[in-house]
């Protein structure tokens, strides 16, 4: 998958054993790619001693999509996420 700025995505809903860099509050949530940063080692794999570069993106999430009615109006949350955490909606 090769994402571009403006592409709509949805984050993974998986809940793997052990640590990973996809916060629970972002799982299975829609977002929009805001920046493409190139390939960097996937932190989950690097912690296990493996160096597997993967595309890294900045993804913007509407706060209302994350916290329903408890969100500030027009608030946006940004996260840097690796490609394996993302899919097309």
KAPE-V375838 format. One record per run of one state. SS is the DSSP state (A for helix, B for strand, O for the rest). FROM is the first residue (numbers start at 1). LEN is the number of residues. If there is no record, write none. Layout:
BEGIN
ss=[SS/SS]
from=[FROM/FROM]
len=[LEN/LEN]
END
This chain:
BEGIN
ss=[O/B/O/A/O/B/O/A/O/B/A/O/B/A/B/O]
from=[1/8/12/24/27/30/42/43/47/53/63/71/76/83/86/88]
len=[7/4/12/3/3/12/1/4/6/10/8/5/7/3/2/2]
END
